[in-house]
Amino acid sequence: MTFRTRTTLAVVVGMAFATGSVFAAVDAGQAGKLGKELTPIGATKAGNAAGTIPAWEGGITSPPANYVQGKFHPDPFAADKPLFSITQANYKEHADQLTEGQKSMFAKYATFRMDVYPTRRSASFPKRTYEYTIKNATTARLSEDLNGVLDAAEGIPFPIPQNGSEIIWNHKMKYKGISAARWTNLAPVTAGGQFNMVKIREEFMGLYYKPGNTIADINNVLLYFYQSVEAPARLAGQVLLVHESLNQAIQPRKAWVYNPGQRRVRLAPNVAYDNPGTASDGLRTSDMTDMFNGSLDRYDFKLVGKQEMYVPYNSYRLKSSGAKLSEIIKRNHINPDYLRYELHRVWVVDATLKPGKRHINPRRTFYVDEDSWQILVLDHYNAQGQVWRYSEAPAINYYEVPVFWTAMENSHDLQSGRYLATGVDNEDSPADFSFQSSLENFTPQALRTRGVR
């Protein structure tokens, strides 16, 4: 991919490194910018020169008056109107602010459209996350192999990143609440527009985010993750448990599955990398959950810089209880009427496969929101250097927490014309960040009991 000089806002110094070197934390002078010219988690606080990106003023700091706990989130920007639309007819005029995957979507689908709205820098996090992020800036560092984080607690580890690996770790360790439960229903959509919904319930607990915990307190486990297939009947009762490691060089992630037909729990080391994701019909790899997860050891992550790009943002309409599946899920892509795109600054990280390593995607390019460290767009390349898949993650501020996170994740196979919509919960219930659980529910011993149908 070519990134034009006039759209590149920052090129980070010191990206070159020798294999095996340890990246040190930034000094106190650099860290002193946090909360001043930089936001507490490291974004540029000021707007852009053109005035098309405003200054960050704290994001959404409280729910709107019409929000009801446990219900879907009212759109705080419902009165906004699109500034313009990007279509197959005019997308080349906006090429500098579009990813290669987005351009491929326009080229392939005459119905693909991006309605561009005023930019609303709505991302926000709890005060404690900000405080610990500022502390981490001068202490956190990567392990020698870049596949683990040392000396961090609770917040973003690298708010002033020095390389691509640090940015991906920021995404992996961003605050998502201490625990939550949600529906991540899947719609694998055929080229003709047909789909059979797979209902999936997920729970997670992140001890890293629990007040008072340090890396030493969490036994190298970043996140406990539980997933249960609820429907259709032929898949119901399948359960997945993952203990996601913080330093994967010390201990790779552990995973177990429960199969109701066999009535037994077994280790699942293949729940990683490019092995197929649960019930995804081959449209998502295991490491595509939350856009990217798991070990970094198969790629070199090059930090290209920061750019202004059109990305899915503040997608509250997509999460409305009034939106029906038949209206949202359409042939080729999500109904554009339910999506919102805005101009935001994103960190661009280009990942290329290391010599001797294998993955079905030898190259991936990540577009990471500066205000939240959420990966919003991901271009996947095949062995011929062509864009193969395009993934995007429409996101919202779950303002009762607050946390800025995905509303859905949609992955398009540009060769077959199929796509996978993930997180379709409109006819169920929104993510529940008040969910309480215990470590006993995230043990292999609990899987059989919880998976019985």
C-alpha positions in Angstrom: 0.0 0.0 0.0 1.2 3.5 -0.8 0.6 6.2 1.8 0.8 9.7 0.4 3.0 12.1 2.1 0.4 14.8 2.3 -2.0 12.6 4.3 0.6 11.3 6.7 0.4 13.3 9.9 3.2 11.7 11.9 6.1 9.4 11.3 7.4 7.9 14.4 11.1 8.0 15.0 12.9 4.9 16.1 10.8 2.3 14.3 13.9 0.3 13.2 15.0 -2.2 15.7 17.1 -5.4 16.0 15.4 -8.6 16.7 15.6 -9.4 20.4 15.9 -5.8 21.6 13.8 -4.6 24.5 11.8 -1.4 24.1 12.1 1.0 27.0 9.3 3.2 28.4 9.3 6.9 27.4 10.9 9.4 29.6 9.2 11.8 32.0 9.4 14.7 29.6 7.4 12.8 26.9 5.0 11.4 29.4 4.3 14.9 30.6 2.4 15.6 27.4 -0.3 13.2 28.5 -3.4 15.1 29.6 -2.0 18.3 28.0 -1.3 18.4 24.3 -2.1 14.7 24.3 -5.2 13.1 25.7 -4.7 10.9 28.8 -4.4 7.8 26.6 -2.1 9.4 24.0 -4.2 10.9 21.2 -3.5 14.3 19.8 -5.9 16.6 21.7 -6.1 19.4 19.2 -8.2 19.2 16.0 -6.8 19.3 12.6 -5.8 22.4 10.6 -8.7 22.1 8.2 -11.2 22.0 11.1 -12.7 18.7 9.9 -11.6 17.0 13.0 -12.4 18.8 16.2 -10.4 18.9 19.5 -11.0 16.1 22.0 -12.9 17.6 24.9 -13.3 14.5 27.1 -15.6 12.4 24.9 -19.0 11.4 26.3 -18.8 11.8 30.0 -22.3 10.7 31.0 -25.3 8.9 29.5 -28.0 11.0 27.8 -31.1 11.6 29.8 -33.2 9.1 27.9 -30.8 6.2 28.5 -32.2 3.3 30.5 -29.8 0.8 32.1 -30.1 -2.6 30.4 -31.6 -1.2 27.3 -30.0 -0.3 23.9 -28.1 3.0 23.8 -29.9 6.1 22.5 -27.9 7.9 19.8 -26.5 11.1 21.3 -25.9 12.4 17.8 -29.2 11.5 16.2 -29.7 15.0 14.9 -26.6 14.9 12.8 -27.0 14.8 9.0 -24.5 13.4 6.5 -22.1 15.9 5.1 -21.8 13.8 1.9 -21.8 10.2 0.7 -19.0 8.2 -0.9 -20.1 5.8 -3.6 -18.8 3.8 -6.4 -19.1 6.8 -8.6 -17.0 9.2 -6.6 -14.8 7.1 -4.3 -11.6 7.8 -6.2 -12.0 11.5 -5.3 -11.6 10.5 -1.7 -8.9 7.9 -2.2 -6.4 9.5 0.2 -8.7 8.9 3.1 -9.8 5.4 2.1 -8.1 2.1 2.8 -7.3 -0.3 0.0 -10.0 -2.6 1.4 -12.6 0.1 1.3 -11.6 1.0 -2.3 -12.0 -2.7 -3.2 -15.5 -2.7 -1.7 -16.5 0.3 -3.8 -15.0 -1.3 -6.9 -16.8 -4.6 -6.4 -20.2 -3.5 -5.1 -22.3 -0.7 -6.7 -24.5 -0.7 -3.6 -21.7 0.0 -1.1 -21.9 3.5 0.3 -20.3 5.5 3.1 -22.4 8.3 4.6 -19.9 10.7 6.1 -21.1 12.6 9.2 -19.5 15.3 11.3 -16.6 14.0 13.4 -17.6 13.4 17.0 -14.7 12.4 19.3 -16.9 10.6 21.7 -14.4 8.0 23.1 -13.9 8.1 26.8 -12.8 5.8 29.6 -12.9 5.8 33.5 -10.7 8.3 35.3 -8.7 5.4 36.8 -7.9 4.2 33.3 -6.4 7.6 32.5 -4.4 7.7 35.7 -2.8 4.3 35.2 -2.2 5.0 31.5 -0.1 8.0 32.5 1.8 5.9 35.0 2.4 3.1 32.5 4.0 5.6 30.1 7.2 5.6 32.1 7.2 2.0 33.3 5.7 -0.3 30.7 7.9 -2.1 28.2 7.8 -5.0 25.8 9.5 -8.3 26.4 12.5 -9.2 24.3 10.5 -11.0 21.7 7.8 -8.3 21.6 5.2 -10.9 22.6 4.6 -9.8 26.1 4.1 -6.6 28.3 6.1 -5.9 31.4 5.6 -3.4 34.3 2.1 -2.1 33.5 -1.1 -2.0 35.5 -4.8 -1.4 34.6 -4.3 1.3 31.9 -3.1 1.4 28.3 0.5 0.3 28.4 2.0 2.4 25.7 0.2 5.7 25.2 3.1 7.2 23.4 4.0 4.2 21.1 7.4 3.7 19.6 6.6 0.8 17.3 3.8 -1.2 15.7 3.9 -4.0 18.3 3.1 -1.5 21.1 0.1 -0.2 19.2 -1.3 -3.7 18.7 -0.7 -4.4 22.4 -2.6 -1.2 23.3 -5.5 -2.6 21.3 -5.3 -6.0 23.1 -5.1 -4.4 26.5 -7.6 -1.5 26.1 -10.2 -1.2 28.9 -13.4 -3.2 28.1 -14.8 -3.2 31.6 -13.8 -5.6 34.3 -16.4 -8.1 33.2 -19.2 -8.3 30.8 -21.7 -10.6 29.0 -23.0 -10.1 25.5 -24.6 -11.7 22.5 -22.2 -12.0 19.6 -24.6 -13.6 17.2 -23.2 -14.5 13.7 -24.8 -14.0 10.3 -22.7 -15.8 7.7 -24.2 -14.2 4.5 -24.0 -15.9 1.2 -23.2 -14.1 -2.1 -27.0 -14.3 -2.7 -27.8 -12.6 0.6 -29.1 -15.7 2.5 -28.0 -16.5 6.0 -28.9 -18.7 9.0 -28.3 -16.9 12.3 -25.9 -18.5 14.9 -26.7 -17.4 18.4 -23.7 -17.1 20.6 -23.4 -15.9 24.2 -20.1 -14.6 25.5 -18.8 -13.7 28.9 -15.4 -12.3 29.9 -13.5 -11.2 32.9 -10.3 -9.1 32.8 -8.3 -9.2 36.0 -5.8 -6.8 34.5 -8.5 -4.1 34.7 -9.5 -4.8 38.3 -8.5 -2.0 40.6 -5.3 -2.8 42.5 -4.1 -5.5 40.3 -0.7 -5.5 38.7 0.8 -7.9 36.2 2.3 -9.8 39.1 -1.1 -10.3 40.6 -2.9 -11.9 37.6 -0.8 -15.0 37.0 0.0 -14.0 33.4 -3.7 -14.1 32.4 -4.9 -11.0 30.6 -8.5 -12.2 30.0 -10.8 -15.1 30.8 -13.2 -15.7 28.0 -16.3 -18.0 27.8 -18.4 -18.6 24.7 -21.5 -20.8 24.3 -23.4 -21.6 21.1 -27.1 -21.3 21.9 -28.6 -22.0 18.4 -29.2 -23.6 15.9 -29.9 -26.9 17.6 -27.2 -28.8 15.6 -24.6 -26.5 17.2 -26.2 -25.7 20.6 -24.2 -26.7 23.6 -20.7 -26.2 22.1 -18.6 -24.3 24.6 -15.2 -22.6 24.3 -13.1 -21.4 27.2 -9.9 -19.3 26.7 -7.3 -18.1 29.2 -5.6 -15.3 27.2 -2.0 -14.9 28.2 -0.4 -11.5 28.8 3.1 -12.8 28.0 2.7 -15.5 25.4 6.4 -16.3 25.4 6.1 -17.5 29.0 2.8 -19.3 28.5 0.8 -19.4 25.2 -3.0 -19.0 25.5 -4.8 -22.0 26.9 -8.1 -23.0 25.3 -10.6 -25.8 26.0 -13.8 -26.9 24.2 -16.8 -28.9 25.3 -18.7 -30.9 22.7 -22.2 -31.9 23.9 -22.2 -35.0 21.6 -19.0 -36.4 23.2 -19.8 -35.0 26.6 -16.2 -34.3 27.4 -13.8 -31.3 27.7 -10.6 -31.3 25.7 -7.7 -29.0 25.2 -8.0 -26.9 22.0 -4.6 -25.6 21.0 -5.9 -24.9 17.5 -8.0 -22.0 18.8 -5.4 -19.5 17.6 -3.9 -17.9 14.5 -5.6 -18.7 11.2 -7.7 -21.6 12.4 -11.4 -21.0 11.7 -13.4 -19.1 14.2 -16.4 -20.6 15.9 -19.3 -21.2 13.5 -17.9 -18.6 11.1 -18.3 -20.6 7.9 -14.6 -20.0 7.1 -15.1 -16.2 7.0 -13.2 -15.4 10.2 -10.0 -16.8 11.7 -9.5 -17.3 15.4 -7.2 -14.3 15.6 -9.8 -12.0 14.0 -12.0 -11.9 17.0 -12.1 -8.2 18.2 -10.3 -7.5 14.9 -7.1 -9.0 16.3 -6.2 -11.1 19.3 -3.7 -13.7 20.4 0.0 -13.9 19.8 2.0 -11.4 17.8 4.8 -13.9 17.1 4.0 -14.6 13.4 4.2 -11.0 12.1 6.5 -8.1 12.0 4.4 -5.0 12.9 5.7 -1.9 11.2 4.4 1.5 12.3 3.6 3.5 9.2 2.4 6.6 11.0 -0.8 8.4 11.7 -3.4 9.4 9.0 -6.8 11.0 8.6 -9.2 8.3 7.4 -12.9 7.6 7.0 -13.8 5.0 9.5 -17.0 3.6 11.1 -17.7 5.5 14.2 -20.6 6.3 16.6 -22.7 3.5 15.0 -25.6 3.8 17.4 -28.3 3.4 14.7 -26.8 -0.1 14.1 -27.4 -1.1 17.7 -30.9 0.2 18.0 -33.6 -2.2 19.3 -35.9 -0.8 16.5 -33.5 -2.1 13.8 -34.6 -5.5 12.5 -32.3 -8.1 11.1 -34.1 -8.1 7.8 -33.3 -4.4 7.5 -29.7 -4.6 8.6 -28.4 -7.7 6.9 -28.4 -7.3 3.2 -26.7 -8.9 0.2 -23.0 -8.1 -0.1 -22.8 -5.9 3.0 -24.6 -4.3 5.9 -27.4 -1.8 4.9 -25.5 1.5 4.5 -28.5 3.3 6.0 -27.5 1.9 9.4 -23.8 2.8 9.2 -22.1 6.1 10.0 -18.5 7.0 8.9 -16.4 9.9 10.2 -13.0 11.4 9.6 -10.7 10.4 12.4 -6.9 10.1 12.9 -5.8 6.5 13.0 -2.5 4.8 13.6 -1.6 2.7 10.6 0.3 -0.5 11.3 1.4 -2.8 8.5 1.9 -6.5 9.5 3.9 -8.8 7.3 4.5 -12.5 7.9 7.9 -13.4 9.4 10.3 -15.7 7.4 9.5 -19.3 8.2 6.0 -18.5 9.7 2.7 -19.3 8.1 -0.8 -17.7 8.0 -3.4 -17.5 5.3 -3.0 -13.7 5.4 0.7 -13.0 4.7 0.0 -9.3 5.2 -2.5 -7.2 7.1 -2.9 -3.5 7.6 -4.5 -2.2 10.8 -6.2 1.2 11.3 -6.3 1.9 15.0 -8.4 4.8 16.4 -6.1 7.3 18.2 -8.9 8.1 20.8 -9.5 4.5 21.9 -6.9 2.2 20.6 -9.7 0.2 19.0 -8.9 -1.4 15.6 -11.6 0.0 13.4 -10.6 -1.2 9.9 -8.4 -4.1 8.8 -7.3 -5.0 5.3 -6.2 -8.6 4.7 -3.9 -9.5 1.7 -3.4 -12.9 0.0 -0.1 -14.4 -1.2 -0.5 -12.5 -4.5 -0.4 -9.2 -2.7 -4.1 -8.5 -3.4 -6.7 -7.4 -0.9 -8.6 -10.5 -0.1 -10.7 -9.6 2.9 -12.0 -6.3 4.3 -13.0 -6.1 7.9 -14.5 -3.1 9.8 -15.7 -2.6 13.3 -18.5 0.0 13.7 -18.1 1.2 17.3 -19.9 3.2 20.0 -19.3 4.6 23.4 -21.0 2.4 25.9 -21.4 5.5 28.0 -22.7 3.9 31.2 -19.2 2.4 31.8 -17.8 4.4 29.8 -15.9 2.4 27.2 -15.5 2.8 23.5 -15.8 -0.6 21.8 -17.2 -2.4 18.8 -20.9 -2.5 18.0 -20.4 -5.1 15.3 -17.6 -6.7 13.4 -18.1 -7.3 9.7 -15.6 -9.3 7.5 -16.0 -9.4 3.8 -14.5 -12.0 1.5 -13.9 -10.0 -1.7 -13.3 -13.1 -3.8 -16.4 -15.1 -2.9 -18.8 -12.2 -2.3 -19.7 -13.6 1.1 -19.4 -11.8 4.4 -19.8 -12.4 8.2 -21.7 -10.1 10.4 -20.7 -10.5 14.1 -22.4 -9.1 17.1 -25.9 -8.9 15.8 -27.8 -8.5 19.1 -30.6 -6.2 18.1 -33.3 -8.8 18.7 -31.7 -9.9 22.0 -30.1 -7.5 24.5 -27.1 -5.1 24.6 -23.8 -5.9 26.3 -24.1 -6.0 30.0 -21.1 -4.4 31.8 -22.7 -4.9 35.2 -22.4 -8.7 34.7 -20.8 -10.4 37.7 -19.0 -13.7 37.7 -16.3 -15.6 39.5 -13.1 -17.3 38.4 -14.7 -20.7 39.1 -16.9 -20.1 36.1 -13.8 -19.9 33.9 -12.2 -23.2 34.7 -12.1 -26.3 32.5 -14.0 -28.2 35.3 -16.9 -25.8 34.9 -17.3 -26.3 31.1 -19.1 -29.6 31.2 -21.7 -28.3 33.7 -22.3 -25.1 31.8 -22.4 -26.8 28.4 -25.1 -29.4 29.2 -28.2 -29.1 27.0 
